[in-house]
Amino acid sequence: MSSKTYVPIIFLAAALMFFTFSAHASDSEESSEPQIELQSGDPPIHLLSPDIEEETIDKKPLIHCRITGEFDPDTLYIELDYSDVTVLAKILADGFELAPVQVLPPGEHTLAVRFSDDSGQEVSEEFVFTTRHTRAFETFYSENTVSGQYTRLLEKRGDAKQRELNQWEAQANISTQNKAAQGPWELTFTSNARYQDQELPMDEPMDDGLELADYLLSARYSTEQYSAGMDFGDISVTGTRNTYNGLSRRGGSLTLGYGPVTVSGFTMRSDQAYGIDGEWGLDTEETNHFHGGSGTLTLMDDRLEITLAHIRGGEITDDSYGLWSSDPGGIRGKATGLSLKTDFFDQKARAVLELGWSDYDEDTSDGIDFVSDDSLYAEISGDFERFNYQASYEHNGPNYQVPGNSGVDYDREGFDTAAGYTFEYQSVSLRYSRFNDNVDDDPDRAVITTSDYGVDYNLSKFESVPISLSLSRSVQESDKEPSPWDEMHMVTDTCSGNVSYMWDQWSISLSPSFSDQDDRTSQDSDSDTKSLTLSSTWSGEKCMVSGSVMVNESTYHPTDLDTTTYSMNLAWSWTILDQLTFESNASMNRQKTSDDSMDQDYWNADLQLTYSLEHPLWGILSPQIMLKCVYDGSEDRTYDTDTDGTLIYLALTGDLQLSF
């Protein structure tokens, strides 16, 4: 890694240290604990600090309560913002002190205290105090988490002795979240780094050592009339459905807003980035970058929204492999989308209309220029008290492709509908869709049409016995087949259901399913599948057991070949002591065919004993030690072979949480 790549990291770290030092320096004055003169008849619990009358400037204010009279420390219970923090309290002769481990958010906080006095009567009191982090910033904090694990292979038995495995592995994750905010301004920085090392060489592109995985620096300004935002690092941008939608890469973006108008722009790398390699995504080159932006206008109290989005750029893919071009090759294109969304009837009739246009070159090395195409998407949906519905139509041309958006289904046309109604104890939903490809009727290709029908039913009349049933049919057929294209006409019917019984800490579930595939062509490749799954779970205060049994049988009718699969799973955990936990998972899988061409078993199991501290050390460190045994085996009766192996590991883990 060149020295230039460290410059932004050093700059951000230095800026964070400067802001932190400045904030602490400005708040270095010690606030004196208020002096309270106790009067007879006052409540027996008094909050000496923080001051409930004034705003306290402190991220982790010391909480000091005085208790008048005798009290039993074993009965003392303390809640801060409705979380039990009793273990963090330091018991004094006349009360307690509590120093929060994590930074408290700015604003109001609720402290609840209760205990039993010397007569056994319960006494309780509740206080409300207000804090801000610094004088300059209402919010100013840094939250950091370090989690790591070191694993050592102690022993290999059976066939495991022949396996090439790491004798040791070490890995850690470091995450940081930092925020400074005051009034309309907000600045945040988040990042994740990973460390990993092991005895054997790692597979590319992974490498040992510490590496920055991702980072994001964000700045925001927001008032009732104006808004602005900037993101730099691993960003995510969204334009419209058929342009860029949730596109995540490394780069930068800028957003400006004034009243009902919002405009944004971005530039980013087109390849997925991991770590720091000197390329920050802020480049105008289109060969391996994406650029774009959008503008949104909202009118009529946000009931009408109009968005115009555009993206352009390319990505190096080297599809030619040097066979027909020395150019490494790649994709390049641009797309524009115009979206109109309305909601004039309070969610009862929402409408979406989107038009899209694209120019796309799927291989820049083949000498063929951009190919243009278009798309159309329309949708109407609504929600009533008990009824909901949705219907959509889409048409994507055979050459409609968008750089950076592999989720667009090009060469696709059709509609999708769904509706549902909820009764007092029942609900039913219906769905139907029909889509086909070859939307331009290319005579060299057949038209494949897929139709899906379905109905779902749920019964909740009996709270402890919920029941569900689902029926569906899928039809896939071809039309206008050119010679020698084979005809396709496949009909698949599926029926599945579930009935469960829940009682106290125990639950059991039965799920049958049946599927029939009818090939209505001359090939007559019919098949069917039947399955039955029984699962159960019991959860106690310190113990949990769950298991399942599944039987699946499929039949290929042209040869009357049956394939049967049995699967069993068992998992349980038991907290022997408050700090000692015993866990186990086991599974077995058997597959057998009626002609004995396959007859084999697979099984595996693991046992794990974990010791952890009852409370984190110093309130921030949670170490654990684990002893784990892993067993796996197999038996193939067709080829008369079997395997079994056992591995024993010792692992040390720890989580460290620091906030300031």
Protein Blocks (a to p, Z undefined) as FASTA:
>chain_A
ZZklmmmmmmmmmmmmmmmmmmmmmmmpccddddddddehiafbdcfbdcfkbccddfbd
cdddddedjddfklpccdeehiafklmpccdfklccdddfbdcdedjdddddddddfkop
acdddddddddfblmlmbacddddddddddddfbdchjllmpccdfbdcddddddddddd
ehjbccdddddddddddfbdcddfbdedjddfbdcdddddddfkbccdddedjddddfbf
klcghiacddddddddehjbccddddddfbdcehjehiaoiafbfklcccdddddddeeh
hlaccdddddeddddeklnnommocblbiaddddddddddddfkgoiaccdddddddddd
fbfknopacddddddddddddddfkbccddddddddfklccehiakbcghiadddddddd
ddfkbccddddddddehklopakbccddddddddddddfkbmmlccdddddddddddehi
acfbdcdddddddddddddddehjbccdddddddddddfbfkopacdddddddddddddf
kbccdddddddddddfklopacddddddddddddfblmbccdddddddddddfklpaccd
ddddddddddddfbdghhlaccdddddddddddddfklopadddddddddddddddddZZ
